Amino acid sequence: MNHNPKEIVAALKRAQAAFLKQQYREALQDYMVVYDALGDQDPNIFPVMIEIGWTHYFLQEYDQAAFFLENAVREGHFPPAEVFDALRLIGFSYGSLGNGDRAIAFLQDALAQPVEEFQKRQVYFELGKLFFHQNLSAEARPYLRKALDLFLPEEIEYRNTTRYYLGFIDITDNDLTAAEKRFESIVREGQGKAKAPGLFGLAHLLYARKAYPQLQETVSKILENDPDFFDKETLTFFLCRTYVELRQWELLEKFLPKFVDEYPHGRYKSTYPAFVKALRYRQPPPPKDDGTGGKLLN
């Protein structure tokens, strides 16, 4: 369908107005009218593609967001700040799609753009998070530290999530004192559910220190603050382990079947036989026979 210039401008204005109102589906319809009308040879198409990419991103259509933004950046000419924004959004999109390698590549390209360091703080954070979830602690650490230095005091959620990742990296480095300080900061600054990740980190430290009464208490606090906590499997493992070590056999008898039934192929399945044996003989197993191999299995 042919459109005259006035129709194209009107459609673009409608799209931009809808976008500002967060009416992203309506915005996308008009953006696509403009996109189809301009065609590949019109240089004005590239800024429109950037806006289409943002719209898809807010609609959580990450594959389409990456497609339009990548093509716009590759073919168009934009100032560094706009290139930075596009590259970081491409990286975030690939991260949401589970493609960590492509996400990392685009986020590192974003960091190379000549914009202020403060503007890069979420990119540093995202890179650290991606490396953390790939179990690459050494690679994650400098990005997370940089992000923590750049986040504003009021950006509490970002700051505490960064501390959470760094705390577990401290644990892998066997620096339990540093980890404890980070997790305590999360508990101190968080409200309600936001305290739970910090308590979860402290629970790992209590497990490592074999402080089983305190571990039980901390698991209870986690569930009080966040009944839908994201890792109930580990919390249940912690409780079962405390029941064994504190010889609370009636509690173990109650919880162990639920643990095994709910997570038959879970991360802690190698510990199930040791729990069953401990319950049968009412005797904690030696550390070498507890099924953990001397370390936490999560």
One Martini backbone bead per residue (centre of mass of N, CA, C, O) as a GRO file, in nm:
protein
  298
    1MET     BB    1   0.096   0.037   0.023
    2ASN     BB    2   0.048   0.365  -0.034
    3HIS     BB    3   0.208   0.661   0.107
    4ASN     BB    4   0.199   0.961   0.214
    5PRO     BB    5   0.383   1.171   0.402
    6LYS     BB    6   0.153   1.252   0.598
    7GLU     BB    7   0.078   0.962   0.683
    8ILE     BB    8   0.350   0.887   0.802
    9VAL     BB    9   0.370   1.110   1.014
   10ALA     BB   10   0.106   1.038   1.160
   11ALA     BB   11   0.186   0.749   1.239
   12LEU     BB   12   0.436   0.828   1.404
   13LYS     BB   13   0.292   1.004   1.613
   14ARG     BB   14   0.105   0.783   1.718
   15ALA     BB   15   0.324   0.589   1.810
   16GLN     BB   16   0.470   0.782   2.010
   17ALA     BB   17   0.224   0.839   2.187
   18ALA     BB   18   0.167   0.545   2.268
   19PHE     BB   19   0.440   0.487   2.395
   20LEU     BB   20   0.422   0.706   2.624
   21LYS     BB   21   0.150   0.541   2.728
   22GLN     BB   22   0.218   0.227   2.710
   23GLN     BB   23   0.093   0.145   2.411
   24TYR     BB   24   0.255  -0.087   2.245
   25ARG     BB   25   0.066  -0.227   2.043
   26GLU     BB   26  -0.033   0.030   1.905
   27ALA     BB   27   0.241   0.139   1.829
   28LEU     BB   28   0.333  -0.096   1.646
   29GLN     BB   29   0.128  -0.064   1.422
   30ASP     BB   30   0.231   0.219   1.328
   31TYR     BB   31   0.527   0.153   1.290
   32MET     BB   32   0.475  -0.057   1.059
   33VAL     BB   33   0.364   0.142   0.861
   34VAL     BB   34   0.623   0.305   0.837
   35TYR     BB   35   0.817   0.078   0.762
   36ASP     BB   36   0.670  -0.012   0.499
   37ALA     BB   37   0.672   0.271   0.359
   38LEU     BB   38   0.981   0.331   0.340
   39GLY     BB   39   1.188   0.120   0.328
   40ASP     BB   40   1.522   0.018   0.284
   41GLN     BB   41   1.632   0.298   0.131
   42ASP     BB   42   1.550   0.466   0.374
   43PRO     BB   43   1.721   0.634   0.625
   44ASN     BB   44   1.463   0.676   0.818
   45ILE     BB   45   1.431   0.374   0.915
   46PHE     BB   46   1.636   0.343   1.155
   47PRO     BB   47   1.496   0.502   1.384
   48VAL     BB   48   1.241   0.329   1.367
   49MET     BB   49   1.377   0.061   1.444
   50ILE     BB   50   1.450   0.146   1.725
   51GLU     BB   51   1.157   0.190   1.823
   52ILE     BB   52   1.066  -0.097   1.763
   53GLY     BB   53   1.261  -0.237   1.953
   54TRP     BB   54   1.157  -0.111   2.214
   55THR     BB   55   0.869  -0.213   2.187
   56HIS     BB   56   0.932  -0.514   2.192
   57TYR     BB   57   1.068  -0.512   2.466
   58PHE     BB   58   0.813  -0.417   2.632
   59LEU     BB   59   0.662  -0.687   2.512
   60GLN     BB   60   0.871  -0.930   2.535
   61GLU     BB   61   1.000  -0.939   2.226
   62TYR     BB   62   1.320  -1.019   2.198
   63ASP     BB   63   1.377  -1.114   1.910
   64GLN     BB   64   1.265  -0.856   1.771
   65ALA     BB   65   1.434  -0.651   1.914
   66ALA     BB   66   1.709  -0.755   1.815
   67PHE     BB   67   1.660  -0.737   1.514
   68PHE     BB   68   1.609  -0.428   1.484
   69LEU     BB   69   1.858  -0.321   1.637
   70GLU     BB   70   2.082  -0.456   1.479
   71ASN     BB   71   2.012  -0.338   1.199
   72ALA     BB   72   2.029  -0.042   1.276
   73VAL     BB   73   2.328  -0.036   1.376
   74ARG     BB   74   2.458  -0.156   1.117
   75GLU     BB   75   2.321   0.063   0.898
   76GLY     BB   76   2.330   0.302   1.073
   77HIS     BB   77   2.357   0.646   1.210
   78PHE     BB   78   2.479   0.716   1.542
   79PRO     BB   79   2.517   0.821   1.833
   80PRO     BB   80   2.669   0.685   2.102
   81ALA     BB   81   2.422   0.680   2.294
   82GLU     BB   82   2.239   0.515   2.098
   83VAL     BB   83   2.421   0.276   2.063
   84PHE     BB   84   2.433   0.197   2.356
   85ASP     BB   85   2.131   0.146   2.398
   86ALA     BB   86   2.103  -0.071   2.180
   87LEU     BB   87   2.318  -0.274   2.282
   88ARG     BB   88   2.200  -0.322   2.564
   89LEU     BB   89   1.922  -0.423   2.463
   90ILE     BB   90   2.029  -0.663   2.313
   91GLY     BB   91   2.159  -0.797   2.556
   92PHE     BB   92   1.902  -0.821   2.727
   93SER     BB   93   1.749  -0.994   2.522
   94TYR     BB   94   1.943  -1.237   2.516
   95GLY     BB   95   1.922  -1.291   2.815
   96SER     BB   96   1.610  -1.353   2.809
   97LEU     BB   97   1.669  -1.596   2.588
   98GLY     BB   98   1.941  -1.754   2.698
   99ASN     BB   99   2.188  -1.597   2.537
  100GLY     BB  100   2.476  -1.537   2.684
  101ASP     BB  101   2.694  -1.489   2.466
  102ARG     BB  102   2.549  -1.262   2.309
  103ALA     BB  103   2.501  -1.079   2.544
  104ILE     BB  104   2.797  -1.029   2.617
  105ALA     BB  105   2.891  -0.911   2.349
  106PHE     BB  106   2.699  -0.660   2.347
  107LEU     BB  107   2.772  -0.545   2.627
  108GLN     BB  108   3.071  -0.499   2.560
  109ASP     BB  109   3.013  -0.303   2.331
  110ALA     BB  110   2.874  -0.094   2.508
  111LEU     BB  111   3.123  -0.030   2.692
  112ALA     BB  112   3.292   0.092   2.437
  113GLN     BB  113   3.136   0.337   2.457
  114PRO     BB  114   3.139   0.703   2.468
  115VAL     BB  115   3.030   0.702   2.783
  116GLU     BB  116   2.936   0.733   3.082
  117GLU     BB  117   2.983   0.531   3.346
  118PHE     BB  118   2.709   0.563   3.488
  119GLN     BB  119   2.542   0.451   3.236
  120LYS     BB  120   2.683   0.143   3.279
  121ARG     BB  121   2.580  -0.005   3.538
  122GLN     BB  122   2.375  -0.219   3.417
  123VAL     BB  123   2.585  -0.359   3.241
  124TYR     BB  124   2.771  -0.456   3.458
  125PHE     BB  125   2.558  -0.618   3.605
  126GLU     BB  126   2.472  -0.811   3.374
  127LEU     BB  127   2.748  -0.936   3.329
  128GLY     BB  128   2.785  -1.047   3.612
  129LYS     BB  129   2.533  -1.225   3.611
  130LEU     BB  130   2.605  -1.403   3.369
  131PHE     BB  131   2.870  -1.515   3.484
  132PHE     BB  132   2.754  -1.629   3.744
  133HIS     BB  133   2.551  -1.834   3.593
  134GLN     BB  134   2.831  -1.968   3.464
  135ASN     BB  135   3.044  -2.003   3.696
  136LEU     BB  136   3.223  -1.712   3.659
  137SER     BB  137   3.358  -1.548   3.906
  138ALA     BB  138   3.609  -1.396   3.797
  139GLU     BB  139   3.441  -1.245   3.576
  140ALA     BB  140   3.214  -1.118   3.759
  141ARG     BB  141   3.344  -0.943   3.982
  142PRO     BB  142   3.431  -0.669   3.838
  143TYR     BB  143   3.146  -0.593   3.742
  144LEU     BB  144   3.004  -0.588   4.020
  145ARG     BB  145   3.186  -0.382   4.156
  146LYS     BB  146   3.130  -0.155   3.959
  147ALA     BB  147   2.827  -0.140   3.999
  148LEU     BB  148   2.830  -0.080   4.305
  149ASP     BB  149   2.982   0.195   4.271
  150LEU     BB  150   2.744   0.327   4.076
  151PHE     BB  151   2.518   0.295   4.244
  152LEU     BB  152   2.272   0.432   4.399
  153PRO     BB  153   2.140   0.446   4.710
  154GLU     BB  154   1.833   0.415   4.592
  155GLU     BB  155   1.936   0.141   4.443
  156ILE     BB  156   1.870  -0.115   4.629
  157GLU     BB  157   1.810  -0.362   4.455
  158TYR     BB  158   2.073  -0.361   4.297
  159ARG     BB  159   2.269  -0.360   4.534
  160ASN     BB  160   2.168  -0.628   4.669
  161THR     BB  161   2.206  -0.815   4.428
  162THR     BB  162   2.507  -0.766   4.404
  163ARG     BB  163   2.579  -0.865   4.688
  164TYR     BB  164   2.478  -1.150   4.650
  165TYR     BB  165   2.678  -1.237   4.436
  166LEU     BB  166   2.937  -1.155   4.592
  167GLY     BB  167   2.890  -1.341   4.834
  168PHE     BB  168   2.918  -1.610   4.672
  169ILE     BB  169   3.199  -1.549   4.575
  170ASP     BB  170   3.326  -1.539   4.855
  171ILE     BB  171   3.269  -1.833   4.919
  172THR     BB  172   3.445  -1.953   4.688
  173ASP     BB  173   3.698  -1.790   4.833
  174ASN     BB  174   3.669  -1.829   5.151
  175ASP     BB  175   3.522  -1.538   5.239
  176LEU     BB  176   3.309  -1.525   5.496
  177THR     BB  177   3.327  -1.237   5.606
  178ALA     BB  178   3.251  -1.085   5.349
  179ALA     BB  179   2.984  -1.228   5.302
  180GLU     BB  180   2.845  -1.148   5.566
  181LYS     BB  181   2.841  -0.843   5.515
  182ARG     BB  182   2.665  -0.850   5.264
  183PHE     BB  183   2.416  -1.001   5.381
  184GLU     BB  184   2.363  -0.800   5.613
  185SER     BB  185   2.300  -0.559   5.429
  186ILE     BB  186   2.046  -0.676   5.306
  187VAL     BB  187   1.886  -0.710   5.570
  188ARG     BB  188   1.906  -0.412   5.662
  189GLU     BB  189   1.782  -0.276   5.383
  190GLY     BB  190   1.557  -0.457   5.369
  191GLN     BB  191   1.208  -0.540   5.287
  192GLY     BB  192   1.087  -0.818   5.360
  193LYS     BB  193   1.150  -1.001   5.091
  194ALA     BB  194   1.436  -0.854   5.060
  195LYS     BB  195   1.573  -1.023   5.298
  196ALA     BB  196   1.595  -1.325   5.202
  197PRO     BB  197   1.866  -1.338   5.043
  198GLY     BB  198   2.043  -1.268   5.287
  199LEU     BB  199   1.952  -1.508   5.462
  200PHE     BB  200   2.044  -1.723   5.261
  201GLY     BB  201   2.341  -1.659   5.280
  202LEU     BB  202   2.362  -1.707   5.587
  203ALA     BB  203   2.279  -2.004   5.575
  204HIS     BB  204   2.535  -2.100   5.432
  205LEU     BB  205   2.725  -2.020   5.662
  206LEU     BB  206   2.594  -2.195   5.883
  207TYR     BB  207   2.644  -2.458   5.740
  208ALA     BB  208   2.955  -2.435   5.724
  209ARG     BB  209   2.960  -2.397   6.059
  210LYS     BB  210   2.746  -2.590   6.199
  211ALA     BB  211   2.487  -2.395   6.282
  212TYR     BB  212   2.195  -2.543   6.331
  213PRO     BB  213   2.003  -2.370   6.503
  214GLN     BB  214   2.044  -2.108   6.333
  215LEU     BB  215   1.952  -2.232   6.067
  216GLN     BB  216   1.662  -2.285   6.141
  217GLU     BB  217   1.591  -1.991   6.206
  218THR     BB  218   1.661  -1.874   5.924
  219VAL     BB  219   1.460  -2.034   5.756
  220SER     BB  220   1.212  -1.918   5.898
  221LYS     BB  221   1.267  -1.622   5.815
  222ILE     BB  222   1.249  -1.657   5.515
  223LEU     BB  223   0.946  -1.761   5.514
  224GLU     BB  224   0.829  -1.513   5.652
  225ASN     BB  225   0.922  -1.306   5.425
  226ASP     BB  226   0.906  -1.563   5.191
  227PRO     BB  227   0.689  -1.810   5.109
  228ASP     BB  228   0.801  -1.798   4.782
  229PHE     BB  229   1.071  -1.896   4.766
  230PHE     BB  230   1.296  -1.987   4.508
  231ASP     BB  231   1.462  -2.211   4.722
  232LYS     BB  232   1.318  -2.471   4.876
  233GLU     BB  233   1.512  -2.702   4.839
  234THR     BB  234   1.741  -2.592   5.017
  235LEU     BB  235   1.575  -2.546   5.271
  236THR     BB  236   1.499  -2.845   5.310
  237PHE     BB  237   1.782  -2.949   5.334
  238PHE     BB  238   1.862  -2.789   5.580
  239LEU     BB  239   1.649  -2.909   5.768
  240CYS     BB  240   1.727  -3.205   5.745
  241ARG     BB  241   2.013  -3.164   5.849
  242THR     BB  242   1.933  -3.056   6.128
  243TYR     BB  243   1.771  -3.302   6.221
  244VAL     BB  244   2.012  -3.487   6.228
  245GLU     BB  245   2.221  -3.323   6.406
  246LEU     BB  246   1.978  -3.281   6.639
  247ARG     BB  247   1.794  -3.537   6.660
  248GLN     BB  248   1.507  -3.483   6.490
  249TRP     BB  249   1.331  -3.744   6.396
  250GLU     BB  250   1.033  -3.659   6.363
  251LEU     BB  251   1.089  -3.435   6.158
  252LEU     BB  252   1.230  -3.608   5.948
  253GLU     BB  253   0.993  -3.808   5.905
  254LYS     BB  254   0.808  -3.581   5.790
  255PHE     BB  255   1.002  -3.437   5.559
  256LEU     BB  256   1.154  -3.642   5.378
  257PRO     BB  257   0.926  -3.751   5.189
  258LYS     BB  258   0.865  -3.472   5.067
  259PHE     BB  259   1.140  -3.417   4.949
  260VAL     BB  260   1.156  -3.666   4.760
  261ASP     BB  261   0.884  -3.625   4.608
  262GLU     BB  262   0.941  -3.327   4.502
  263TYR     BB  263   1.272  -3.419   4.446
  264PRO     BB  264   1.368  -3.689   4.279
  265HIS     BB  265   1.587  -3.505   4.077
  266GLY     BB  266   1.757  -3.339   4.251
  267ARG     BB  267   2.040  -3.180   4.382
  268TYR     BB  268   2.008  -3.385   4.663
  269LYS     BB  269   1.986  -3.698   4.596
  270SER     BB  270   2.264  -3.803   4.720
  271THR     BB  271   2.141  -3.765   5.029
  272TYR     BB  272   1.903  -3.960   5.079
  273PRO     BB  273   2.036  -4.221   5.190
  274ALA     BB  274   2.155  -4.083   5.444
  275PHE     BB  275   1.887  -4.000   5.566
  276VAL     BB  276   1.758  -4.279   5.584
  277LYS     BB  277   1.978  -4.405   5.762
  278ALA     BB  278   1.961  -4.208   5.997
  279LEU     BB  279   1.664  -4.271   6.064
  280ARG     BB  280   1.690  -4.574   6.117
  281TYR     BB  281   1.952  -4.537   6.335
  282ARG     BB  282   1.970  -4.272   6.487
  283GLN     BB  283   2.231  -4.154   6.304
  284PRO     BB  284   2.471  -3.969   6.212
  285PRO     BB  285   2.673  -3.932   5.961
  286PRO     BB  286   2.953  -3.921   5.834
  287PRO     BB  287   3.078  -3.681   5.633
  288LYS     BB  288   3.170  -3.890   5.401
  289ASP     BB  289   2.842  -4.013   5.408
  290ASP     BB  290   2.627  -3.760   5.332
  291GLY     BB  291   2.638  -3.694   4.996
  292THR     BB  292   2.815  -3.410   4.943
  293GLY     BB  293   3.137  -3.416   4.930
  294GLY     BB  294   3.186  -3.153   5.128
  295LYS     BB  295   2.941  -2.997   4.976
  296LEU     BB  296   2.736  -2.797   4.832
  297LEU     BB  297   2.482  -2.874   4.563
  298ASN     BB  298   2.394  -2.567   4.432
   0.00000   0.00000   0.00000
